[in-house]
Amino acid sequence: MTENTILKDDFIRSFSEHAGEPKEFTDFRLAAWKLASELDLPFVDKTKIDRWNFTKFDTYQAFTNENAEEVLPEKVQNLVALDDASANFYVQIDTHPAKLQLNAELKSQGVIFTDIFTALKEHPELVLQHLMTEAVKPDEHKLAAFHAALMNGGIFLYVPKNVEIKEPIQAVFVQKDASLPLVNHVLLVADENSSVTYVENYVTLDDTSKGIVNIVEEVVTRRGAKVTFGAVDNLSGHVTAYVNRRGHIGADSRIEWALGLMNDGDTINENVTNLMGDGSSGDVKTVTVGRGKQTQNVTTRVTHYGKASTGTILSHGVMKDKATTIFNGIGHIKHGASKSDAQQESRVLMLSQGARGDANPILLIDENDVVAGHAASVGRVDPVQLFYLMSRGISRAEAERLVIHGFLDPVVKQLPIEGVKVMLKEVIEGKVR
């Protein structure tokens, strides 16, 4: 071990113990840091991420509860229902909680919704049982280990057995100082026969500083549970991001993803749904808009382990300027997952000569008696659609704008919170204008 590694070990131990984290979690961090120095970056098809900075930073800020209450930025106030006492939301600014609200009814039902470090102190056994033990593991590659060692933000949401949460639960993660690395973890556990809708935003207010973001989000569902997961990522063009969202889905359980991937910087997006139980299902809808010179790699995978499991993938992307986006859609039916159904569709709309979009559908079938299919296309705005709209007095620019919004609408309309839906529409409008 080098001197710098020893110093980093001391640094990790110091802030973990100062924060009062359980000894098991301090040891977890230290073991992960050792792995981070040994493991390689993840393999990302058709993208040379070894040239990107994912791990180097000048200053680091651990999670802190200081200034727990503060005036929220206007951009954030437009996203959350501050005046609604029944609303449930959490706002994190950089690495500290700015606002948390969980209504009394959900508390009385045993729902846990808090920052992940408070959850580690108050519910250590429950958190440590699920944190990077099933869906994502620290030994997968360098970025997963780096995340486990330096985690400095995030939330824990637990829905007990038979509890159905009717209103959405919301989280907003704000980068106020982009020079500070954000290593954010979301852990959502839905116990048997429960249901919840969770929606989140990532927002950068600092659009001048260079920075790194490492996000790992785990959704674990037990038998009969249902989770609807919506997200809008809107980080600045100076931020390099690794985003790993993964579902671990039990028998007769379902997850629905609606993801608006709107970062302006170079981004690796990985969304994996592992259908572990018989009768489980996963539906993934993703939209992205690439602009400037950014590079995005979007990998969406649904892996079938359980019998009669169903997985669908729908990915739509719009490319302009000199942006590049690679869509990798993977449906994998494992041996033993008979009667399963894997379907996927990837569409890329090109707006500029210099832009590039690749759609790579992949089906891996290791079992008989299954159904699988895929579709993919890369092309320009349909001239027939433009002609139809322009023949009714609409300008070419407006007609093109309407076609683009219609193309991305399958995901936009899935978001259950009106403020978040409006924000995504505004982000799309700003990008394609």
ZAKERO-811400 format. One record per residue: x, y, z of N, C-alpha, C in turn; residue in one letter. Coordinates in steps of 0.2 Angstrom, whole numbers, padded with zeros to 4 digits, always signed. Layout:
<mardrens>
XYZXYZXYZa ...
</mardrens>
This chain:
<mardrens>
+0004-0006+0000+0000+0000+0000+0004+0006+0000m +0003+0011-0004+0007+0017-0005+0005+0022+0001t +0009+0027+0002+0008+0032+0007+0002+0035+0006e +0000+0037+0000-0006+0041-0001-0012+0036+0000n -0012+0030-0001-0017+0025+0001-0018+0025+0008t -0013+0025+0012-0013+0025+0019-0017+0031+0022i -0015+0037+0019-0018+0043+0021-0025+0043+0019l -0027+0040+0013-0034+0040+0012-0038+0036+0016k -0035+0030+0018-0038+0025+0023-0039+0029+0030d -0034+0033+0032-0035+0037+0038-0041+0042+0037d -0041+0045+0031-0046+0050+0030-0053+0047+0030f -0054+0042+0027-0060+0038+0027-0062+0036+0034i -0058+0033+0038-0059+0031+0044-0061+0037+0049r -0058+0043+0048-0059+0049+0052-0066+0051+0051s -0068+0053+0044-0074+0056+0043-0080+0051+0045f -0079+0044+0044-0084+0039+0045-0085+0039+0053s -0080+0039+0057-0081+0038+0064-0083+0045+0067e -0081+0051+0064-0084+0057+0066-0091+0058+0065h -0094+0055+0060-0101+0055+0058-0105+0050+0062a -0101+0046+0066-0105+0041+0070-0108+0035+0067g -0105+0033+0061-0107+0028+0057-0106+0021+0061e -0110+0016+0060-0108+0010+0063-0101+0007+0061p -0098+0003+0065-0092+0001+0064-0092-0004+0057k -0097-0007+0057-0098-0012+0051-0097-0008+0044e -0100-0001+0044-0100+0003+0038-0093+0006+0037f -0090+0008+0043-0083+0010+0042-0079+0005+0039t -0079-0001+0041-0075-0007+0038-0077-0008+0031d -0084-0007+0030-0086-0008+0023-0083-0003+0018f -0082+0003+0021-0079+0009+0017-0072+0007+0015r -0068+0005+0021-0061+0004+0020-0060-0002+0015l -0064-0007+0016-0063-0013+0011-0064-0011+0004a -0069-0007+0003-0071-0004-0004-0065+0000-0007a -0062+0004-0002-0057+0008-0005-0051+0004-0007w -0050-0001-0004-0044-0006-0006-0046-0009-0013k -0052-0011-0014-0055-0013-0020-0054-0008-0026l -0055-0002-0024-0055+0003-0029-0048+0004-0032a -0043+0003-0028-0036+0003-0030-0034-0003-0034s -0038-0008-0034-0036-0014-0037-0040-0016-0044e -0046-0013-0044-0051-0015-0049-0050-0011-0055l -0052-0013-0061-0052-0009-0067-0059-0005-0068d -0059+0000-0072-0065+0003-0074-0070-0002-0077l -0077-0001-0077-0081-0005-0080-0080-0005-0088p -0082-0011-0091-0082-0011-0098-0088-0007-0101f -0087-0002-0105-0092+0001-0108-0092+0001-0116v -0096-0002-0119-0096-0004-0126-0095+0003-0131d -0091+0003-0135-0090+0008-0140-0088+0015-0137k -0086+0016-0131-0085+0022-0127-0078+0021-0124t -0073+0026-0125-0067+0025-0122-0067+0029-0115k -0070+0026-0110-0070+0030-0104-0064+0031-0100i -0059+0027-0102-0052+0028-0098-0049+0035-0099d -0052+0039-0104-0050+0045-0105-0054+0050-0100r -0059+0048-0097-0063+0052-0093-0061+0052-0086w -0062+0058-0082-0061+0058-0075-0067+0056-0071n -0066+0051-0068-0072+0048-0063-0070+0049-0056f -0063+0049-0054-0061+0048-0048-0057+0053-0045t -0054+0058-0049-0050+0063-0046-0053+0069-0044k -0052+0072-0038-0055+0078-0036-0050+0082-0031f -0051+0088-0031-0046+0092-0026-0049+0093-0019d -0055+0093-0018-0058+0093-0011-0064+0089-0011t -0065+0086-0005-0070+0081-0003-0074+0084+0003y -0081+0083+0002-0085+0085+0008-0089+0079+0010q -0088+0077+0016-0092+0071+0019-0099+0073+0020a -0104+0069+0021-0111+0070+0023-0111+0074+0029f -0115+0079+0030-0115+0083+0036-0123+0085+0037t -0125+0086+0043-0131+0088+0045-0131+0096+0047n -0126+0099+0046-0125+0106+0047-0130+0110+0042e -0133+0115+0045-0137+0120+0041-0143+0115+0038n -0146+0111+0042-0151+0106+0040-0157+0110+0037a -0158+0116+0039-0164+0120+0036-0161+0126+0033e -0163+0127+0027-0161+0133+0023-0166+0135+0018e -0166+0141+0016-0170+0143+0010-0169+0140+0004v -0173+0136+0001-0172+0132-0005-0171+0137-0011l -0167+0135-0016-0166+0139-0022-0173+0139-0026p -0174+0144-0029-0181+0145-0033-0182+0139-0038e -0177+0137-0041-0177+0131-0045-0180+0125-0042k -0178+0124-0036-0180+0118-0032-0187+0119-0029v -0189+0126-0027-0195+0127-0024-0201+0125-0030q -0199+0126-0036-0204+0125-0041-0205+0117-0042n -0201+0113-0039-0201+0106-0040-0205+0102-0034l -0205+0105-0028-0208+0102-0022-0214+0106-0020v -0219+0103-0017-0225+0106-0014-0223+0108-0007a -0220+0113-0006-0218+0116+0001-0224+0117+0005l -0229+0119+0002-0235+0122+0007-0240+0116+0008d -0239+0110+0005-0243+0104+0006-0241+0100+0012d -0244+0100+0017-0242+0096+0023-0243+0089+0022a -0246+0087+0017-0247+0079+0016-0242+0077+0011s -0238+0081+0008-0233+0079+0003-0227+0076+0007a -0223+0072+0003-0218+0068+0006-0212+0070+0001n -0207+0073+0004-0201+0075+0000-0194+0076+0004f -0189+0075+0000-0182+0076+0003-0178+0080-0001y -0175+0086+0001-0171+0090-0003-0164+0090+0000v -0159+0088-0004-0152+0088-0002-0148+0093-0006q -0144+0097-0003-0140+0102-0006-0133+0100-0005i -0129+0099-0011-0122+0096-0010-0123+0090-0006d -0120+0090+0000-0119+0084+0004-0123+0085+0011t -0128+0089+0011-0132+0090+0017-0139+0091+0016h -0143+0088+0021-0151+0088+0020-0153+0096+0021p -0157+0098+0016-0160+0105+0017-0167+0105+0019a -0171+0099+0017-0178+0099+0019-0180+0092+0019k -0184+0089+0024-0187+0083+0024-0194+0083+0027l -0198+0080+0023-0205+0080+0026-0208+0073+0024q -0211+0070+0029-0214+0063+0029-0221+0064+0033l -0226+0063+0030-0233+0064+0034-0234+0059+0039n -0238+0061+0044-0239+0057+0050-0242+0050+0049a -0246+0050+0044-0250+0043+0042-0244+0038+0040e -0240+0040+0035-0235+0035+0033-0230+0033+0039l -0228+0038+0043-0224+0036+0049-0228+0031+0053k -0234+0032+0054-0238+0027+0058-0238+0020+0055s -0237+0020+0049-0238+0013+0045-0231+0010+0045q -0226+0013+0048-0219+0011+0048-0215+0012+0042g -0217+0017+0038-0213+0019+0032-0207+0023+0034v -0201+0021+0032-0195+0025+0033-0192+0029+0027i -0192+0035+0028-0189+0040+0023-0185+0045+0026f -0178+0044+0025-0173+0049+0028-0167+0048+0024t -0162+0053+0026-0156+0052+0022-0152+0046+0024d -0148+0043+0020-0146+0036+0021-0141+0036+0027i -0138+0041+0029-0134+0041+0035-0137+0041+0042f -0143+0044+0042-0147+0044+0048-0150+0037+0048t -0152+0034+0042-0155+0027+0042-0150+0022+0045a -0143+0023+0043-0138+0019+0046-0138+0019+0053l -0139+0025+0056-0138+0025+0063-0145+0022+0067k -0150+0024+0064-0157+0022+0067-0159+0015+0065e -0157+0013+0059-0160+0006+0057-0154+0002+0054h -0148+0001+0058-0142-0001+0054-0143-0008+0051p -0147-0013+0055-0148-0020+0052-0152-0020+0046e -0157-0016+0045-0161-0015+0039-0157-0013+0034l -0153-0007+0035-0150-0004+0029-0144-0009+0027v -0140-0011+0032-0134-0015+0030-0136-0022+0027l -0142-0024+0028-0145-0030+0025-0145-0029+0017q -0147-0023+0015-0148-0022+0008-0143-0018+0005h -0139-0014+0008-0135-0009+0005-0129-0012+0001l -0129-0012-0005-0124-0015-0010-0123-0022-0008m -0128-0026-0007-0127-0033-0005-0131-0038-0010t -0136-0035-0014-0140-0039-0019-0140-0036-0026e -0142-0029-0026-0143-0026-0033-0136-0024-0036a -0132-0021-0032-0125-0018-0034-0120-0020-0029v -0114-0023-0031-0109-0025-0026-0103-0021-0027k -0099-0019-0021-0093-0015-0022-0088-0018-0026p -0088-0025-0027-0082-0028-0031-0083-0029-0038d -0088-0025-0041-0090-0026-0048-0085-0023-0052e -0083-0017-0050-0078-0013-0054-0075-0007-0050h -0071-0003-0053-0068+0002-0049-0073+0008-0047k -0078+0009-0051-0082+0015-0050-0087+0012-0044l -0089+0006-0044-0094+0004-0039-0090+0004-0032a -0083+0002-0032-0079+0002-0026-0078+0009-0023a -0077+0013-0028-0076+0020-0027-0082+0023-0023f -0088+0022-0026-0094+0024-0023-0095+0021-0016h -0094+0015-0015-0095+0012-0008-0090+0015-0003a -0084+0017-0005-0079+0020+0000-0081+0027+0001a -0083+0031-0004-0083+0038-0003-0091+0041-0003l -0095+0037-0002-0102+0039-0002-0104+0045+0003m -0106+0050+0000-0107+0056+0004-0114+0059+0004n -0119+0056+0001-0126+0058+0000-0131+0053-0001g -0137+0054-0001-0142+0049-0003-0148+0048+0002g -0152+0044+0001-0158+0042+0005-0159+0035+0005i -0163+0033+0011-0166+0027+0012-0173+0027+0012f -0177+0023+0008-0184+0023+0008-0186+0015+0009l -0190+0014+0015-0192+0007+0016-0200+0007+0016y -0203+0003+0013-0210+0002+0013-0212-0005+0016v -0215-0005+0022-0216-0011+0025-0222-0016+0021p -0222-0022+0023-0227-0026+0020-0234-0024+0020k -0237-0025+0014-0244-0023+0013-0246-0016+0014n -0241-0011+0014-0242-0004+0014-0242-0001+0007v -0248+0002+0005-0248+0005-0002-0248+0012-0001e -0243+0015-0004-0242+0023-0003-0245+0026-0010i -0250+0029-0009-0254+0032-0015-0251+0038-0018k -0248+0043-0014-0245+0049-0016-0238+0048-0018e -0235+0051-0023-0228+0050-0024-0223+0053-0019p -0218+0049-0018-0212+0052-0013-0207+0054-0018i -0204+0060-0016-0200+0064-0020-0193+0065-0017q -0188+0065-0021-0181+0068-0018-0178+0072-0024a -0175+0077-0021-0171+0082-0026-0164+0083-0023v -0160+0081-0028-0152+0082-0026-0149+0087-0030f -0147+0092-0026-0144+0098-0029-0137+0099-0029v -0134+0100-0034-0126+0102-0034-0126+0110-0034q -0125+0112-0028-0124+0120-0028-0116+0122-0029k -0112+0117-0027-0105+0118-0029-0102+0112-0033d -0102+0112-0039-0100+0107-0043-0093+0104-0043a -0089+0108-0039-0082+0106-0039-0081+0101-0033s -0086+0100-0029-0086+0095-0024-0089+0088-0027l -0086+0083-0026-0089+0077-0029-0095+0075-0025p -0100+0073-0029-0106+0070-0026-0106+0063-0028l -0106+0059-0022-0106+0052-0022-0113+0049-0019v -0118+0049-0023-0125+0049-0020-0127+0042-0020n -0131+0039-0015-0134+0033-0015-0141+0033-0013h -0145+0030-0017-0152+0029-0016-0154+0021-0015v -0157+0020-0009-0158+0013-0007-0166+0013-0006l -0170+0009-0010-0177+0009-0010-0179+0001-0009l -0182+0000-0003-0184-0007-0002-0191-0007-0001v -0195-0011-0005-0202-0012-0005-0203-0019-0003a -0206-0020+0003-0207-0027+0006-0213-0030+0003d -0215-0036+0005-0220-0040+0002-0227-0036+0001e -0230-0036-0005-0236-0034-0007-0237-0026-0005n -0231-0023-0005-0232-0015-0005-0231-0012-0011s -0233-0005-0011-0232-0002-0018-0230+0006-0016s -0226+0009-0021-0224+0015-0020-0222+0018-0026v -0223+0025-0027-0221+0029-0033-0215+0034-0030t -0209+0033-0033-0204+0037-0031-0201+0041-0037y -0200+0048-0036-0198+0052-0041-0192+0056-0039v -0187+0057-0043-0181+0061-0041-0179+0066-0046e -0175+0071-0044-0172+0075-0049-0165+0076-0046n -0160+0077-0051-0153+0079-0050-0152+0086-0054y -0150+0091-0050-0150+0097-0053-0143+0101-0051v -0140+0104-0056-0134+0108-0055-0135+0115-0055t -0134+0119-0050-0135+0126-0050-0128+0129-0052l -0123+0126-0051-0116+0129-0053-0114+0126-0060d -0115+0130-0065-0113+0128-0072-0107+0130-0074d -0102+0132-0070-0095+0134-0072-0090+0129-0069t -0091+0126-0063-0085+0122-0061-0086+0115-0063s -0080+0112-0064-0079+0105-0067-0080+0101-0060k -0083+0095-0062-0084+0091-0056-0086+0084-0058g -0086+0079-0053-0088+0072-0055-0094+0070-0050i -0098+0066-0053-0104+0063-0050-0104+0056-0050v -0105+0052-0045-0105+0045-0045-0112+0043-0041n -0116+0040-0045-0123+0039-0042-0124+0031-0043i -0126+0028-0037-0128+0021-0037-0135+0021-0034v -0140+0018-0037-0147+0018-0034-0149+0011-0035e -0152+0008-0029-0154+0001-0029-0161+0001-0027e -0165-0003-0031-0172-0004-0029-0173-0012-0028v -0175-0014-0022-0176-0021-0020-0183-0022-0018v -0186-0026-0022-0193-0028-0021-0194-0035-0019t -0199-0036-0014-0200-0043-0012-0207-0045-0015r -0209-0051-0014-0215-0054-0017-0221-0050-0017r -0223-0049-0023-0230-0045-0024-0229-0037-0024g -0223-0035-0023-0222-0027-0022-0222-0024-0029a -0224-0018-0029-0224-0014-0035-0220-0007-0034k -0216-0005-0038-0212+0001-0038-0212+0005-0045v -0215+0011-0044-0214+0015-0050-0208+0020-0049t -0204+0021-0053-0198+0025-0052-0197+0030-0057f -0197+0036-0056-0196+0041-0061-0190+0046-0059g -0187+0048-0064-0181+0052-0063-0179+0057-0068a -0177+0063-0067-0175+0068-0072-0168+0070-0069v -0163+0068-0073-0156+0070-0072-0154+0076-0076d -0152+0082-0073-0150+0088-0077-0144+0091-0074n -0139+0087-0075-0132+0090-0072-0129+0094-0078l -0124+0098-0076-0121+0103-0081-0116+0100-0085s -0114+0104-0090-0110+0101-0095-0103+0100-0093g -0101+0103-0087-0094+0102-0084-0094+0097-0079h -0099+0093-0079-0099+0087-0074-0099+0081-0078v -0094+0076-0076-0094+0070-0078-0097+0065-0074t -0102+0061-0076-0106+0057-0072-0106+0050-0073a -0106+0046-0068-0108+0039-0069-0114+0037-0065y -0119+0035-0068-0126+0034-0065-0128+0026-0066v -0128+0023-0060-0130+0016-0061-0136+0015-0057n -0142+0013-0060-0148+0012-0057-0150+0004-0058r -0152+0001-0053-0152-0006-0053-0158-0009-0049r -0162-0013-0052-0168-0016-0049-0167-0024-0047g -0168-0026-0041-0168-0033-0039-0175-0035-0038h -0178-0039-0042-0186-0039-0042-0188-0046-0040i -0192-0047-0035-0194-0053-0033-0200-0056-0036g -0202-0062-0034-0208-0065-0037-0214-0061-0037a -0218-0061-0043-0224-0058-0044-0223-0051-0042d -0217-0048-0043-0216-0041-0041-0215-0037-0048s -0216-0030-0048-0215-0026-0054-0211-0020-0052r -0207-0018-0057-0204-0011-0057-0205-0008-0064i -0207-0001-0063-0208+0003-0069-0203+0009-0069e -0199+0009-0074-0194+0015-0074-0196+0020-0079w -0196+0026-0077-0197+0032-0082-0191+0037-0081a -0186+0037-0085-0180+0040-0084-0179+0046-0090l -0178+0052-0087-0176+0057-0092-0169+0059-0091g -0165+0057-0095-0158+0057-0095-0155+0064-0098l -0155+0069-0095-0154+0076-0098-0148+0079-0096m -0143+0075-0094-0136+0079-0092-0133+0082-0098n -0129+0087-0097-0126+0090-0103-0119+0088-0103d -0116+0085-0098-0109+0082-0098-0108+0075-0101g -0102+0073-0101-0101+0066-0103-0104+0062-0097d -0108+0056-0099-0111+0052-0094-0111+0045-0096t -0110+0041-0091-0112+0034-0092-0118+0032-0088i -0123+0030-0092-0129+0028-0089-0130+0021-0089n -0131+0017-0083-0132+0010-0083-0139+0009-0080e -0143+0006-0083-0150+0004-0080-0151-0004-0081n -0151-0007-0075-0151-0015-0075-0157-0017-0071v -0161-0021-0074-0167-0024-0070-0166-0032-0070t -0165-0034-0064-0164-0042-0063-0170-0044-0061n -0174-0048-0065-0180-0051-0063-0179-0058-0060l -0178-0058-0053-0176-0064-0050-0181-0069-0049m -0187-0067-0048-0193-0071-0046-0197-0073-0051g -0201-0079-0050-0206-0081-0055-0211-0076-0056d -0214-0074-0062-0219-0070-0063-0217-0062-0062g -0211-0061-0061-0209-0054-0060-0209-0050-0067s -0209-0044-0067-0209-0040-0073-0206-0033-0072s -0203-0031-0077-0199-0024-0077-0201-0020-0084g -0202-0014-0083-0204-0010-0089-0199-0004-0089d -0195-0002-0094-0190+0003-0094-0191+0008-0099v -0193+0014-0098-0194+0019-0103-0188+0025-0102k -0185+0026-0107-0179+0031-0106-0179+0036-0112t -0178+0042-0110-0177+0047-0116-0171+0051-0114v -0168+0053-0119-0162+0058-0118-0161+0063-0124t -0158+0068-0123-0156+0073-0128-0149+0075-0127v -0145+0074-0133-0138+0075-0133-0137+0081-0137g -0132+0086-0134-0131+0092-0138-0124+0094-0136r -0121+0099-0140-0114+0101-0139-0110+0096-0141g -0104+0094-0138-0099+0089-0139-0100+0083-0134k -0105+0083-0131-0105+0078-0125-0106+0071-0128q -0103+0066-0124-0104+0059-0126-0108+0055-0120t -0113+0052-0122-0117+0048-0118-0117+0040-0120q -0116+0036-0115-0117+0029-0116-0123+0026-0112n -0128+0024-0115-0134+0022-0111-0135+0015-0112v -0134+0011-0107-0135+0004-0107-0141+0002-0103t -0146-0001-0106-0152-0004-0103-0152-0011-0103t -0152-0015-0098-0152-0022-0098-0158-0024-0093r -0162-0029-0096-0166-0033-0092-0164-0040-0092v -0163-0043-0086-0161-0050-0086-0166-0054-0083t -0168-0060-0086-0173-0064-0084-0170-0070-0080h -0172-0071-0074-0170-0077-0070-0176-0081-0068y -0181-0078-0067-0187-0081-0065-0192-0083-0071g -0195-0089-0070-0200-0091-0075-0206-0086-0076k -0208-0086-0082-0214-0082-0084-0213-0074-0082a -0206-0072-0083-0205-0065-0081-0205-0061-0088s -0207-0055-0087-0208-0051-0093-0204-0044-0092t -0201-0043-0098-0196-0037-0098-0197-0033-0104g -0198-0026-0104-0199-0022-0110-0194-0016-0109t -0191-0014-0114-0187-0008-0115-0189-0004-0120i -0190+0003-0119-0191+0008-0124-0186+0014-0123l -0182+0015-0128-0177+0020-0127-0178+0025-0133s -0179+0031-0132-0179+0037-0137-0174+0042-0136h -0170+0044-0141-0165+0049-0140-0165+0054-0146g -0163+0060-0144-0163+0065-0149-0156+0068-0149v -0152+0068-0155-0145+0071-0155-0145+0077-0160m -0141+0082-0157-0140+0088-0161-0133+0090-0160k -0131+0095-0164-0124+0098-0164-0119+0092-0165d -0114+0091-0161-0109+0086-0162-0109+0081-0156k -0115+0080-0153-0116+0075-0148-0116+0068-0150a -0114+0063-0146-0114+0056-0148-0117+0052-0142t -0122+0048-0144-0125+0044-0139-0125+0037-0142t -0123+0032-0137-0123+0025-0139-0129+0022-0135i -0134+0019-0138-0139+0015-0134-0138+0008-0135f -0137+0005-0129-0136-0003-0129-0142-0006-0125n -0146-0009-0129-0152-0012-0126-0151-0020-0126g -0151-0023-0120-0150-0030-0119-0156-0033-0115i -0158-0038-0119-0163-0043-0115-0160-0050-0115g -0159-0052-0109-0156-0058-0108-0161-0063-0104h -0162-0069-0107-0166-0074-0104-0162-0079-0102i -0161-0080-0095-0156-0085-0093-0159-0092-0093k -0155-0097-0093-0157-0104-0093-0162-0105-0087h -0167-0108-0088-0172-0109-0082-0178-0104-0082g -0177-0099-0086-0182-0094-0086-0187-0095-0092a -0190-0101-0092-0195-0103-0097-0201-0098-0096s -0205-0098-0102-0211-0094-0103-0210-0087-0102k -0204-0084-0102-0202-0077-0101-0203-0074-0108s -0204-0067-0107-0205-0063-0113-0200-0056-0113d -0196-0056-0118-0191-0050-0118-0192-0046-0124a -0194-0039-0123-0195-0035-0129-0191-0029-0128q -0189-0026-0134-0186-0019-0133-0186-0015-0140q -0186-0009-0139-0186-0004-0145-0182+0002-0143e -0177+0003-0148-0173+0009-0147-0173+0014-0154s -0175+0020-0153-0176+0025-0158-0171+0031-0157r -0168+0033-0162-0163+0039-0161-0165+0044-0167v -0167+0050-0165-0168+0055-0170-0163+0060-0171l -0160+0061-0177-0154+0065-0178-0156+0072-0181m -0154+0077-0177-0156+0084-0179-0150+0088-0183l -0144+0085-0182-0138+0089-0185-0134+0084-0189s -0130+0087-0194-0125+0082-0198-0120+0080-0194q -0117+0083-0189-0112+0081-0185-0113+0077-0179g -0120+0076-0178-0122+0072-0172-0121+0064-0174a -0121+0060-0169-0120+0053-0170-0124+0049-0165r -0128+0044-0167-0132+0040-0163-0132+0033-0165g -0130+0029-0160-0130+0021-0162-0135+0018-0157d -0139+0014-0161-0144+0010-0157-0142+0002-0158a -0140-0001-0152-0138-0008-0153-0142-0013-0149n -0147-0016-0152-0152-0020-0148-0148-0027-0148p -0149-0030-0142-0145-0037-0141-0150-0041-0137i -0151-0047-0140-0155-0052-0137-0151-0058-0135l -0151-0061-0129-0147-0066-0127-0152-0071-0124l -0152-0077-0127-0158-0082-0125-0154-0088-0124i -0155-0090-0117-0152-0097-0115-0157-0102-0113d -0163-0101-0116-0169-0105-0114-0174-0106-0120e -0177-0112-0120-0182-0113-0125-0189-0111-0122n -0194-0111-0126-0201-0109-0124-0201-0102-0121d -0199-0097-0125-0199-0090-0123-0201-0086-0129v -0202-0080-0128-0204-0075-0133-0199-0069-0132v -0196-0067-0138-0192-0061-0138-0192-0057-0145a -0191-0051-0144-0191-0047-0150-0187-0040-0149g -0185-0037-0155-0182-0030-0154-0183-0026-0160h -0182-0020-0160-0183-0015-0165-0178-0009-0164a -0175-0007-0169-0170-0001-0168-0170+0003-0175a -0170+0010-0174-0169+0014-0180-0165+0020-0178s -0162+0023-0183-0158+0029-0182-0160+0033-0188v -0163+0039-0188-0164+0043-0194-0166+0050-0192g -0168+0054-0197-0170+0061-0196-0177+0062-0195r -0179+0068-0194-0186+0070-0193-0190+0068-0199v -0196+0064-0198-0199+0062-0204-0202+0068-0208d -0200+0068-0215-0203+0074-0219-0210+0074-0220p -0213+0068-0220-0220+0067-0221-0224+0071-0215v -0221+0069-0209-0224+0073-0203-0224+0080-0203q -0218+0082-0205-0216+0090-0206-0221+0093-0211l -0222+0089-0217-0226+0092-0222-0233+0092-0220f -0236+0087-0216-0242+0087-0214-0244+0093-0209y -0239+0095-0204-0240+0100-0200-0239+0107-0203l -0234+0107-0208-0233+0114-0211-0239+0115-0216m -0242+0110-0219-0248+0111-0223-0254+0114-0220s -0254+0114-0213-0259+0117-0209-0257+0124-0206r -0252+0127-0209-0250+0134-0207-0245+0134-0201g -0242+0129-0199-0237+0129-0194-0230+0129-0197i -0226+0134-0194-0219+0135-0197-0215+0129-0197s -0209+0128-0201-0205+0122-0201-0202+0121-0194r -0200+0127-0191-0196+0126-0184-0201+0124-0179a -0207+0126-0179-0212+0124-0174-0215+0117-0175e -0215+0115-0182-0217+0108-0184-0212+0103-0181a -0205+0105-0182-0200+0101-0180-0200+0100-0172e -0201+0106-0169-0202+0105-0161-0208+0101-0159r -0213+0101-0162-0219+0097-0160-0217+0089-0162l -0214+0088-0167-0212+0081-0169-0208+0078-0163v -0203+0082-0161-0198+0080-0156-0201+0079-0149i -0206+0084-0147-0209+0083-0141-0214+0076-0141h -0217+0075-0147-0221+0069-0148-0216+0063-0147g -0210+0063-0150-0206+0058-0150-0204+0056-0143f -0203+0061-0139-0200+0060-0132-0206+0059-0127l -0212+0060-0129-0218+0060-0124-0219+0053-0121d -0217+0047-0124-0219+0041-0120-0216+0041-0113p -0210+0044-0112-0208+0044-0105-0210+0050-0101v -0210+0056-0104-0213+0062-0101-0219+0061-0097v -0224+0058-0101-0231+0057-0098-0231+0052-0092k -0226+0048-0092-0226+0043-0086-0224+0046-0079q -0221+0052-0079-0219+0055-0073-0225+0058-0069l -0226+0056-0063-0233+0057-0059-0233+0063-0056p -0228+0067-0055-0228+0074-0052-0228+0079-0057i -0233+0084-0057-0234+0089-0062-0228+0093-0062e -0225+0095-0057-0219+0100-0057-0213+0097-0060g -0212+0090-0059-0206+0087-0062-0208+0086-0070v -0214+0084-0071-0216+0084-0078-0214+0090-0082k -0217+0096-0079-0216+0102-0082-0208+0104-0083v -0204+0102-0078-0197+0103-0078-0194+0100-0084m -0196+0093-0085-0193+0089-0090-0195+0092-0097l -0201+0094-0098-0203+0097-0104-0199+0104-0105k -0198+0108-0100-0194+0114-0101-0186+0112-0103e -0184+0107-0099-0177+0105-0101-0176+0103-0108v -0181+0099-0110-0181+0096-0117-0182+0102-0122i -0186+0107-0121-0187+0113-0125-0181+0117-0125e -0177+0118-0120-0171+0122-0120-0166+0118-0124g -0166+0112-0124-0160+0108-0127-0161+0108-0135k -0168+0107-0137-0169+0106-0144-0170+0113-0148v -0171+0118-0144-0173+0124-0147-0168+0127-0152r 
</mardrens>
